[in-house]
């Protein structure tokens, strides 16, 4: 089963509630929500920079499909 944007959002959406999220913050939220290892691996491919909102990540993850 491949990773989708919907699945990513389910695990990291809360990371943006306190402002921009970095890759490390996204990884922490994904791990805390028991994301599959495949989800963690996708997040690890992100550049280390702040993402003001979740939609800002999709430029770097354009290859990830929206849903099933």
Secondary structure as UniProt FT lines:
FT   HELIX           5..12
FT   HELIX           13..16
FT   TURN            17..18
FT   HELIX           23..32
FT   TURN            33..34
FT   HELIX           37..44
FT   HELIX           54..57
FT   TURN            58..63
//
